[in-house]
Amino acid sequence: MERKTLVILGNGFDLKCGLHSSYKDFFDHQIKCYPNFKTLFKYLKNNKEASFNENKINEIIPLMSLEKELSFFDLYFLVSDWRNGFLQTNRIWSAIEDMLLSGITASKNSISFNICHSVFISIKSKDYYFFYQHQYAEKIIGHYLYKLFDGKTLSENLYHDFLIKELNKFSINFARYITNQTSNNDEYMHEAQVLLTKITGVGLNECKIISFNYTDPFITPDSANIHGLASKNEIVFGVTCDQGNGKEKCHHDWSYKMSKEYKIALIMSEGQKVSLDYNGIKDIYVYGLSLGEQDYDFFENLFDQFDFLMRSYESKIHFCYSIYNGKTKDEVAEEITGRVTNLINKFGDSHENYGLLRSMIQKGNLDIRFIG
């Protein structure tokens, strides 16, 4: 039987099915399991960066002995949220990919490297002048790295290699967490089947599924996990390569190994299925994705595949949503509508098709639907 329905799933799908699969959930797990990390978290939460001083830097140095199971990025994301004031509002790791991109961009410009390198030199020479020139978040990270490497200064290449290895470590730890979550949730598989039918109105045997999740509730010949599987301990966590004119430069940069496209190619080379053919597809259902800029590359390729710029296109795309995070239906509807229109307008405008959104609405090829 020809499958005419394509379903594209993001983490919102797993969350709706009762799985604790967000980075916030993972953070809470790290706090629960690692006492030293918990102590540092509590200290930062009770001391905003705005009220920090050099005495508090001396207080925090003994708290830098974090568990060896943790990665550098556990600390980096914690300190980044602290700097942004999110610890006090429980917005833990609220925009983790954006924070990662910010850190990589800084490192590409040698900002982070110079800060850490200067911290090392300042500590070794007891020249504290440097400390007064930078925010306390960088100082905390600098002290952590100083302790981690026994006071040895790092070359830029070694620092970059360290970041790549630590991001891989973070990814593996998160994959193990997701695997434990799925194995300990007896209702997850059933809830996933029910929700899929609610979204599409058809059964699993009529669907092709592209999932951005690390879970695998639907193991069929017509499903693929574009970001890998947690059960294989090899997942894609990274950033989208620079857009436009910066993309070619990105391909030759040290940070390319931290990009999603490189990591997708890597897991594909190891035998994981990351793509499907779209032959015969008439309806496309999207559920649980943020539709942020980190997703734009995927959707640009998808829109190209289905010729949405051409007047002859026939497929219909349904962006589906549910209530989450205590928001009202109207609030979520307004949020998803804004993200959908931004996504389509950006694609249309970049190809000088400035009326694409209106065209899709008038032809009945666009649907924004609530799923209860």
Phi, psi and chi 1 to 4 in degrees:
 res  aa     phi    psi   chi1   chi2   chi3   chi4
   1 MET       -  131.3  177.0  177.5   63.4      -
   2 GLU   -73.0  129.3 -174.8  178.9   43.6      -
   3 ARG   -91.7  120.6  -55.9 -169.7 -176.8 -157.4
   4 LYS  -105.3    1.6  -61.2 -177.8  177.9 -179.1
   5 THR  -115.5  124.5  -58.7      -      -      -
   6 LEU  -109.4  131.5  172.3   66.6      -      -
   7 VAL  -117.3  129.3 -170.5      -      -      -
   8 ILE  -116.1  117.3  -57.1  169.9      -      -
   9 LEU  -115.7  140.0  -59.1  176.0      -      -
  10 GLY  -117.9 -174.0      -      -      -      -
  11 ASN   -63.5  -23.4 -170.8   46.0      -      -
  12 GLY   -58.6  -27.0      -      -      -      -
  13 PHE   -66.5  -50.0 -179.3   86.5      -      -
  14 ASP   -64.0  -38.5  -80.9   -9.5      -      -
  15 LEU   -63.3  -41.2  -67.6  172.8      -      -
  16 LYS   -63.7  -28.7 -179.0   67.9  173.0  175.9
  17 CYS   -84.9    6.5  -66.9      -      -      -
  18 GLY    89.7   10.5      -      -      -      -
  19 LEU   -88.1  134.7 -157.3   65.9      -      -
  20 HIS   -85.6   77.8  -61.6  -62.9      -      -
  21 SER  -115.3   10.1   54.5      -      -      -
  22 SER   -83.0  163.9   71.4      -      -      -
  23 TYR   -66.8  -28.4  -70.0  112.8      -      -
  24 LYS   -62.8  -42.9  167.5   64.8  164.4   63.0
  25 ASP   -62.0  -42.1  -65.5  -37.3      -      -
  26 PHE   -64.0  -41.5  178.9   54.4      -      -
  27 PHE   -58.9  -46.7  178.5   88.0      -      -
  28 ASP   -59.4  -36.6  -69.5  -19.2      -      -
  29 HIS   -64.9  -43.2  170.7  -92.6      -      -
  30 GLN   -63.2  -40.6  -59.0  -65.8   75.9      -
  31 ILE   -62.4  -41.6  -71.3  -65.5      -      -
  32 LYS   -68.6  -37.0  179.9 -180.0  178.4 -179.5
  33 CYS   -90.5  -20.7  -67.4      -      -      -
  34 TYR  -123.8  101.0  -60.7  107.2      -      -
  35 PRO   -58.2  -40.6  -23.9   33.9      -      -
  36 ASN   -64.4  -41.1  -67.3   -7.0      -      -
  37 PHE   -64.1  -38.6 -168.9   51.1      -      -
  38 LYS   -64.2  -41.3 -177.6  176.7 -177.2  178.2
  39 THR   -62.4  -44.2  -60.2      -      -      -
  40 LEU   -63.4  -43.8  177.6   61.0      -      -
  41 PHE   -57.3  -47.2  161.3   70.4      -      -
  42 LYS   -62.9  -39.6  -74.7 -174.8  173.3 -178.5
  43 TYR   -62.7  -47.0 -177.0   88.7      -      -
  44 LEU   -66.5  -38.8  -67.9  176.3      -      -
  45 LYS   -63.0  -34.2 -174.8  173.8 -177.0  178.8
  46 ASN   -88.2   -1.9  -67.1  -31.1      -      -
  47 ASN  -136.3   95.2  -66.4  -87.1      -      -
  48 LYS   -63.4  151.0  -65.3 -177.9  179.9 -179.8
  49 GLU   -61.1  -33.4 -172.6 -178.6   30.0      -
  50 ALA   -62.2  -25.6      -      -      -      -
  51 SER  -100.4    8.2   63.6      -      -      -
  52 PHE   -75.6  154.7 -119.8   59.6      -      -
  53 ASN  -148.7 -178.6   55.3   42.8      -      -
  54 GLU   -66.2  -29.7  -63.3  -56.4  -38.9      -
  55 ASN   -63.9  -38.1  -70.3  -28.5      -      -
  56 LYS   -70.1  -30.7  -71.6 -171.8  179.3  -65.3
  57 ILE   -60.1  -41.9  -78.2  -71.6      -      -
  58 ASN   -65.6  -32.6  -68.3  -30.8      -      -
  59 GLU   -69.0  -34.0  -70.4  178.8    5.1      -
  60 ILE   -84.3  -19.5 -153.4  170.3      -      -
  61 ILE   -55.6  -43.4  -69.1  175.3      -      -
  62 PRO   -65.1  -16.4  -22.6   35.0      -      -
  63 LEU   -87.4    4.3  -53.1 -178.3      -      -
  64 MET   -82.8    0.4  -68.0  -70.5   97.3      -
  65 SER   -86.9   77.8  -62.4      -      -      -
  66 LEU   -85.3  159.1  -58.6 -178.1      -      -
  67 GLU   -61.9  143.9  -72.7   83.1   -3.0      -
  68 LYS   -66.9  -21.5   64.2  179.3 -179.4  179.7
  69 GLU   -70.1  -21.3  -67.2   83.9    0.9      -
  70 LEU   -78.2  157.4  -63.7  171.8      -      -
  71 SER  -103.7  165.5   73.3      -      -      -
  72 PHE   -56.9  -33.2  166.0   74.8      -      -
  73 PHE   -74.2  -20.5  -76.8   95.4      -      -
  74 ASP   -59.5  -45.6  -70.5  -78.3      -      -
  75 LEU   -69.0  -43.7  173.3   72.9      -      -
  76 TYR   -59.6  -45.5  172.0   76.1      -      -
  77 PHE   -68.6  -36.4  -66.9  132.4      -      -
  78 LEU   -62.3  -49.4  170.4   62.7      -      -
  79 VAL   -67.0  -35.5  171.8      -      -      -
  80 SER   -64.3  -43.1  -64.4      -      -      -
  81 ASP   -65.9  -35.4  -99.4   -4.1      -      -
  82 TRP   -63.6  -46.2  174.0   68.3      -      -
  83 ARG   -59.3  -38.1  170.4 -163.5  -75.7  162.9
  84 ASN   -83.7    0.9  -67.2  -36.8      -      -
  85 GLY    77.2   17.5      -      -      -      -
  86 PHE   -82.3  -21.2  -66.5  162.5      -      -
  87 LEU   -63.0  -35.5  -62.7 -171.5      -      -
  88 GLN   -76.1  -18.0  -71.6   74.6   25.2      -
  89 THR  -108.3    8.7   58.0      -      -      -
  90 ASN    62.1   22.2  -68.4  -40.4      -      -
  91 ARG   -90.6   57.9  -70.5  175.5   59.9 -168.7
  92 ILE   -68.8  130.3  -51.9  -60.6      -      -
  93 TRP    47.8   45.0  -67.8   -1.0      -      -
  94 SER   -70.7  -26.6   52.0      -      -      -
  95 ALA  -138.6   64.9      -      -      -      -
  96 ILE   -64.1  -39.9 -169.7  167.7      -      -
  97 GLU   -70.1  -34.1  -70.3 -176.0  -12.8      -
  98 ASP   -66.3  -39.7  -70.2  -21.8      -      -
  99 MET   -65.9  -38.7  -75.3 -165.9  -71.4      -
 100 LEU   -63.7  -44.7  178.7   60.7      -      -
 101 LEU   -61.2  -40.9  178.9   60.2      -      -
 102 SER   -61.9  -42.9  175.2      -      -      -
 103 GLY   -65.7  -41.0      -      -      -      -
 104 ILE   -66.9  -42.2  -68.1  174.3      -      -
 105 THR   -60.2  -42.4  -58.9      -      -      -
 106 ALA   -61.9  -42.8      -      -      -      -
 107 SER   -66.8  -35.6  -66.3      -      -      -
 108 LYS   -64.4  -30.1  -73.7  167.7   72.4  172.6
 109 ASN   -90.1    7.2  -65.6  -31.1      -      -
 110 SER    67.1   11.9  -65.6      -      -      -
 111 ILE   -66.6  -53.0  -65.3  173.4      -      -
 112 SER   -63.6  -40.4  -70.7      -      -      -
 113 PHE   -61.7  -46.1  168.9   73.3      -      -
 114 ASN   -64.1  -37.1  -72.6  -25.3      -      -
 115 ILE   -63.1  -51.6  -72.4  173.1      -      -
 116 CYS   -64.9  -42.6  -64.9      -      -      -
 117 HIS   -61.5  -42.1 -170.8  -91.5      -      -
 118 SER   -68.3  -35.1  -62.0      -      -      -
 119 VAL   -60.9  -43.9  167.3      -      -      -
 120 PHE   -58.2  -48.9  -65.7  152.6      -      -
 121 ILE   -63.4  -42.3  -66.9  173.3      -      -
 122 SER   -63.2  -41.5  -62.4      -      -      -
 123 ILE   -66.5  -43.7  -68.0  173.0      -      -
 124 LYS   -68.0  -33.6  -66.5  177.9   74.6  173.2
 125 SER   -95.8   -1.2   65.1      -      -      -
 126 LYS    61.2   23.3  -57.6  -59.8 -179.1 -178.2
 127 ASP   -92.3   99.0  175.9   10.6      -      -
 128 TYR   -88.5    6.1  -73.7   93.9      -      -
 129 TYR   -57.0  -40.1  173.1   77.9      -      -
 130 PHE   -56.5  -39.1  168.4   82.0      -      -
 131 PHE   -60.7  -26.3  -73.7  141.6      -      -
 132 TYR   -82.0   -4.1  -67.3   97.1      -      -
 133 GLN  -101.4   -2.8  -48.4  -56.2  -47.4      -
 134 HIS  -135.7  161.4  -64.7  -78.9      -      -
 135 GLN   -67.6  158.5  -64.7 -179.0   -8.2      -
 136 TYR   -69.8  -25.2  -70.7  103.2      -      -
 137 ALA   -60.2  -45.9      -      -      -      -
 138 GLU   -65.1  -35.7  -81.4   85.2   -2.6      -
 139 LYS   -65.2  -41.6  -63.0  176.0 -171.5  179.7
 140 ILE   -61.6  -46.4  -70.5  172.7      -      -
 141 ILE   -64.1  -39.7  -68.7  174.8      -      -
 142 GLY   -61.5  -44.6      -      -      -      -
 143 HIS   -62.9  -39.4  -84.5  -70.6      -      -
 144 TYR   -61.4  -46.2  173.8   78.6      -      -
 145 LEU   -68.3  -35.8  -67.7  174.8      -      -
 146 TYR   -59.3  -44.5  174.0   79.6      -      -
 147 LYS   -69.7  -41.0 -174.4  176.4 -178.2   65.1
 148 LEU   -61.5  -37.3 -174.3   66.5      -      -
 149 PHE  -105.2   22.4  -70.1   97.7      -      -
 150 ASP    53.8   37.8  -62.6  -36.5      -      -
 151 GLY    78.0    5.5      -      -      -      -
 152 LYS   -82.7  136.6  -62.0  176.3 -177.9  176.4
 153 THR   -76.3  144.9   55.0      -      -      -
 154 LEU  -101.3  142.6  -70.2  174.3      -      -
 155 SER   -74.5  163.4   69.1      -      -      -
 156 GLU   -62.7  -40.3 -165.2  163.6    2.7      -
 157 ASN   -64.2  -42.5  -72.7  -21.9      -      -
 158 LEU   -65.4  -37.3  -73.6  176.3      -      -
 159 TYR   -64.0  -43.3  177.1   57.1      -      -
 160 HIS   -66.6  -42.2  -67.9  161.3      -      -
 161 ASP   -60.8  -39.9  -71.5  -15.6      -      -
 162 PHE   -60.2  -44.8  166.0   75.3      -      -
 163 LEU   -62.5  -42.7  -66.8  179.2      -      -
 164 ILE   -62.9  -45.6  -68.0  170.2      -      -
 165 LYS   -65.2  -38.7  -69.9  176.7 -177.7  177.8
 166 GLU   -71.0  -32.6  -71.1  -62.6  -66.4      -
 167 LEU   -67.0  -38.8 -175.7   62.9      -      -
 168 ASN   -63.4  -39.3  -69.4  -22.8      -      -
 169 LYS   -63.7  -44.0 -177.1  178.3 -179.7 -179.9
 170 PHE   -59.5  -42.9  179.3   89.2      -      -
 171 SER   -62.0  -43.5  -59.7      -      -      -
 172 ILE   -65.1  -41.1  -69.6  172.8      -      -
 173 ASN   -63.0  -40.2  -73.3  -17.5      -      -
 174 PHE   -68.4  -37.7 -174.0   71.0      -      -
 175 ALA   -61.4  -42.1      -      -      -      -
 176 ARG   -65.2  -36.7  -71.2  170.5  178.4  166.4
 177 TYR   -63.5  -45.5  166.2   78.5      -      -
 178 ILE   -63.8  -40.4  -67.1  -65.1      -      -
 179 THR   -60.6  -42.8  -60.4      -      -      -
 180 ASN   -64.8  -37.9  -71.9  -25.2      -      -
 181 GLN   -62.8  -45.1  -73.0  -62.7  -52.9      -
 182 THR   -69.2  -38.2   54.9      -      -      -
 183 SER   -70.8  -22.7   62.5      -      -      -
 184 ASN  -100.4    7.7  -67.7  -32.1      -      -
 185 ASN  -118.4   98.1 -170.2  -34.4      -      -
 186 ASP   -68.5  -23.7  -64.2  -26.6      -      -
 187 GLU   -90.4  -11.2  -62.2  -62.6  -41.0      -
 188 TYR   -58.9  -48.9  169.1   64.6      -      -
 189 MET   -60.2  -42.8  -57.4  -69.1  -78.6      -
 190 HIS   -65.9  -45.7  171.1   71.7      -      -
 191 GLU   -62.2  -35.4  -67.4  -64.5  -31.7      -
 192 ALA   -64.9  -41.8      -      -      -      -
 193 GLN   -63.2  -44.2  -62.2  -85.7   -8.8      -
 194 VAL   -64.1  -45.9  170.8      -      -      -
 195 LEU   -66.3  -38.1 -177.8   55.3      -      -
 196 LEU   -58.8  -42.8 -177.9   71.8      -      -
 197 THR   -67.5  -37.1  -58.0      -      -      -
 198 LYS   -61.6  -40.0  -81.7 -173.1  178.4 -178.3
 199 ILE   -70.2  -46.6  -66.0  169.4      -      -
 200 THR   -97.2  -27.3   63.9      -      -      -
 201 GLY    79.1    4.6      -      -      -      -
 202 VAL  -130.5  171.3  -60.4      -      -      -
 203 GLY   -84.3  168.3      -      -      -      -
 204 LEU   -57.8  -36.2  174.9   61.0      -      -
 205 ASN   -68.9   -6.6   61.8  -18.6      -      -
 206 GLU  -106.3    4.6  -61.7 -179.9   52.7      -
 207 CYS  -115.6  146.4  -61.8      -      -      -
 208 LYS  -105.3  140.2  -66.4 -176.5  178.4 -178.3
 209 ILE  -128.4  123.6  -60.7  171.2      -      -
 210 ILE  -108.0  120.1  -72.8  -77.6      -      -
 211 SER  -116.0  134.3  178.0      -      -      -
 212 PHE   -89.1   -2.9  -77.4   76.7      -      -
 213 ASN   -82.4  165.8  -60.8  -27.7      -      -
 214 TYR   -96.7    5.7  -54.1  130.3      -      -
 215 THR   -99.7  164.8   52.5      -      -      -
 216 ASP  -138.1   64.4   51.0   -8.2      -      -
 217 PRO   -72.9  -17.7   28.3  -35.1      -      -
 218 PHE  -120.8   92.2  -47.5  112.6      -      -
 219 ILE   -95.6   97.6  -59.4  -61.5      -      -
 220 THR  -136.9  163.7   77.8      -      -      -
 221 PRO   -63.4  -16.7  -21.4   32.8      -      -
 222 ASP  -112.0   38.2  -72.7  -59.6      -      -
 223 SER  -132.8  148.6   66.7      -      -      -
 224 ALA  -147.5  141.7      -      -      -      -
 225 ASN  -105.0  101.0  -74.2   67.2      -      -
 226 ILE   -64.5  -24.1 -166.0  169.6      -      -
 227 HIS  -108.6   19.8  -76.2  171.4      -      -
 228 GLY    85.9  179.5      -      -      -      -
 229 LEU  -121.5  132.7  -71.8  168.3      -      -
 230 ALA   -62.0  -34.7      -      -      -      -
 231 SER   -63.2  -19.6   58.6      -      -      -
 232 LYS   -97.8    2.6  -64.9 -175.8 -179.3  -63.9
 233 ASN    58.6   27.3  -99.2   -5.5      -      -
 234 GLU  -143.3  101.6 -170.2   65.6   45.5      -
 235 ILE  -125.5  164.7   62.8  174.2      -      -
 236 VAL   -98.9  113.3  171.5      -      -      -
 237 PHE  -134.8  116.6  174.8   70.8      -      -
 238 GLY  -174.3 -155.1      -      -      -      -
 239 VAL  -125.6  160.2  -64.3      -      -      -
 240 THR   -77.6  138.6  -58.8      -      -      -
 241 CYS   -60.2  156.7 -120.9      -      -      -
 242 ASP   -53.3  143.7  -70.6  -14.0      -      -
 243 GLN   -84.2  163.5  -58.0  -64.7  -45.3      -
 244 GLY    60.5 -133.3      -      -      -      -
 245 ASN   -67.5  -17.7  -65.2  -29.0      -      -
 246 GLY   -83.3   -8.6      -      -      -      -
 247 LYS   -66.4  -43.4 -171.3  173.9  -76.4  -70.4
 248 GLU   -61.7  -41.8 -178.6  178.9   -3.6      -
 249 LYS   -62.8  -39.6 -178.3  179.5  179.0 -178.8
 250 CYS   -59.1  -37.0  171.8      -      -      -
 251 HIS   -64.4  -20.3  -67.7  162.3      -      -
 252 HIS  -109.3    9.7  -59.6  -75.5      -      -
 253 ASP   -94.6  154.8 -167.2   86.9      -      -
 254 TRP   -56.9  -31.9   69.8  -90.6      -      -
 255 SER   -76.0   -4.4   64.1      -      -      -
 256 TYR   -60.2  -29.9 -172.1   58.7      -      -
 257 LYS   -70.5   -6.8  -71.8 -173.2  177.0 -178.8
 258 MET  -102.9    6.3  -56.8  174.7   84.2      -
 259 SER   -88.6  154.4   71.5      -      -      -
 260 LYS   -64.8  -41.2  -71.6 -178.0  178.0  179.5
 261 GLU   -65.2  -37.6   61.6 -177.8   60.6      -
 262 TYR   -65.6  -44.1  173.9   84.7      -      -
 263 LYS   -67.5  -34.4  -71.5  175.7  173.3  -71.9
 264 ILE   -64.9  -43.9  -70.0  172.0      -      -
 265 ALA   -61.3  -36.2      -      -      -      -
 266 LEU   -66.7  -47.5 -178.6   61.3      -      -
 267 ILE   -70.3  -28.5   64.3  171.9      -      -
 268 MET   -64.1  -39.9 -179.5 -178.9   65.6      -
 269 SER   -66.3  -20.5   71.6      -      -      -
 270 GLU   -94.5    9.1  -64.4  171.2  -12.9      -
 271 GLY    99.3    2.7      -      -      -      -
 272 GLN   -82.0  142.1  -66.4 -158.2   47.1      -
 273 LYS   -85.6  121.0 -169.9  174.3 -177.4 -179.7
 274 VAL  -123.7    3.5  -61.9      -      -      -
 275 SER  -150.2  163.4   62.6      -      -      -
 276 LEU  -135.7  162.5  -63.8  172.8      -      -
 277 ASP   -88.7  147.8   73.2   77.4      -      -
 278 TYR  -105.8   19.2  -63.0  142.7      -      -
 279 ASN   -60.2  132.2  -66.7  -25.9      -      -
 280 GLY    82.9   -0.5      -      -      -      -
 281 ILE   -72.2  129.6  -65.4  -63.1      -      -
 282 LYS  -112.0  -33.5  -61.5  -61.2 -178.0 -174.9
 283 ASP  -124.3  132.8  -74.3  -77.2      -      -
 284 ILE  -117.8  123.9  -53.8  166.2      -      -
 285 TYR  -112.2  128.6  -68.2   87.0      -      -
 286 VAL  -116.6  127.3 -179.3      -      -      -
 287 TYR  -145.8  131.2 -174.2   95.9      -      -
 288 GLY    88.3    6.3      -      -      -      -
 289 LEU   -96.5  151.4  -86.2   80.0      -      -
 290 SER   -74.5  -24.5   68.1      -      -      -
 291 LEU    61.0   28.6  -55.4 -178.6      -      -
 292 GLY   -84.2 -177.4      -      -      -      -
 293 GLU   -62.5  -25.5  -68.9 -172.0    6.0      -
 294 GLN   -67.7  -16.9  -63.6  -76.6  -21.4      -
 295 ASP   -97.7   -6.6  -63.5  -31.9      -      -
 296 TYR   -64.2  -38.8  -80.7    8.0      -      -
 297 ASP   -58.3  -44.5  -88.8    4.7      -      -
 298 PHE   -61.2  -47.8  170.4   82.0      -      -
 299 PHE   -70.9  -29.6  -80.7   99.6      -      -
 300 GLU   -62.9  -42.9 -179.6  167.3   -0.6      -
 301 ASN   -65.8  -38.8  -68.0  -29.7      -      -
 302 LEU   -64.3  -47.0 -177.3   77.8      -      -
 303 PHE   -62.8  -36.9  -69.6  166.8      -      -
 304 ASP   -62.9  -43.5  -81.5  -18.9      -      -
 305 GLN   -59.6  -37.5 -177.0   79.4   23.9      -
 306 PHE   -99.5   12.8  -75.0   92.2      -      -
 307 ASP    53.6   43.4  -67.3  -33.3      -      -
 308 PHE   -68.3  -13.4  -81.7  126.9      -      -
 309 LEU   -83.0  -12.7  -70.2  173.4      -      -
 310 MET   -95.6  148.5  -50.8  -61.5  -67.4      -
 311 ARG   -70.1  -15.9  -66.4 -178.0 -179.4  -86.2
 312 SER   -88.9   -0.2   58.0      -      -      -
 313 TYR   -66.5  146.2   65.9   82.9      -      -
 314 GLU  -120.4  -21.3  -62.1  179.9   -5.1      -
 315 SER   -70.0  151.5  -60.0      -      -      -
 316 LYS  -116.5  135.1 -177.1  172.4 -176.5  176.9
 317 ILE  -111.7  128.2 -174.3  164.2      -      -
 318 HIS  -111.1  116.1  -49.9 -100.7      -      -
 319 PHE   -94.9  113.4  -70.4   93.7      -      -
 320 CYS  -107.7  149.0  -56.5      -      -      -
 321 TYR  -147.7  159.7   67.2   94.6      -      -
 322 SER  -134.2  166.8  -60.4      -      -      -
 323 ILE   -70.1  140.1  -64.2  173.3      -      -
 324 TYR  -152.2  162.0   68.3   96.6      -      -
 325 ASN    53.6   31.6  -76.6   -7.5      -      -
 326 GLY    73.1    9.4      -      -      -      -
 327 LYS   -79.7  158.4  -61.2 -179.2 -179.6 -179.4
 328 THR   -79.9  164.7   66.3      -      -      -
 329 LYS   -60.6  -41.3  179.8 -179.1  175.7 -178.8
 330 ASP   -63.7  -39.5  -71.7  -15.5      -      -
 331 GLU   -64.5  -43.1  -72.2  172.5  -23.6      -
 332 VAL   -69.4  -38.1  179.7      -      -      -
 333 ALA   -60.8  -43.6      -      -      -      -
 334 GLU   -65.5  -39.1 -177.5  174.2   -4.4      -
 335 GLU   -65.7  -47.8 -175.1  176.8  -81.5      -
 336 ILE   -69.1  -35.0 -170.1   69.3      -      -
 337 THR   -63.4  -42.6  -59.9      -      -      -
 338 GLY   -61.4  -41.7      -      -      -      -
 339 ARG   -70.2  -39.2  -67.9  178.9  178.8  179.6
 340 VAL   -65.4  -46.9  169.6      -      -      -
 341 THR   -65.1  -37.6   56.2      -      -      -
 342 ASN   -62.4  -43.0  -74.6  -20.1      -      -
 343 LEU   -62.2  -50.3  173.9   67.8      -      -
 344 ILE   -69.9  -42.1  -65.2  174.0      -      -
 345 ASN   -63.1  -39.2  -77.2  -28.5      -      -
 346 LYS   -63.7  -42.4 -176.5  176.4  179.2   63.3
 347 PHE   -65.8  -47.5  175.1   71.4      -      -
 348 GLY   -63.3  -46.1      -      -      -      -
 349 ASP   -62.6  -38.1  -66.9   -7.5      -      -
 350 SER   -67.3  -17.0   66.4      -      -      -
 351 HIS  -112.4   17.6  -67.2   79.6      -      -
 352 GLU    57.7   30.7  -60.9 -175.2   -7.8      -
 353 ASN  -110.5   80.4 -171.3  -27.4      -      -
 354 TYR   -75.7  -11.5  -58.4  107.6      -      -
 355 GLY  -107.0   20.9      -      -      -      -
 356 LEU   -60.2  -46.4  179.4   60.9      -      -
 357 LEU   -58.8  -48.9  175.6   63.5      -      -
 358 ARG   -62.5  -39.3 -177.3  173.3   57.5 -171.9
 359 SER   -62.1  -44.8  170.8      -      -      -
 360 MET   -64.8  -37.8  -67.7 -179.8   68.6      -
 361 ILE   -66.9  -47.5  -66.9  173.4      -      -
 362 GLN   -67.3  -33.1  -69.5  178.3  -14.9      -
 363 LYS   -82.0   -6.1  -68.5 -176.4   64.7  173.8
 364 GLY    76.3   23.8      -      -      -      -
 365 ASN   -99.9    7.0  -67.1   99.2      -      -
 366 LEU  -130.0  134.5  174.8   65.0      -      -
 367 ASP  -138.6  134.1  177.0   32.3      -      -
 368 ILE  -118.9  116.4  -57.9  177.1      -      -
 369 ARG  -129.3  138.9  177.3 -176.8  -58.1 -179.0
 370 PHE   -87.7  136.1  172.9   72.2      -      -
 371 ILE  -116.8  115.0  -55.8  -64.8      -      -
 372 GLY   -78.5      -      -      -      -      -
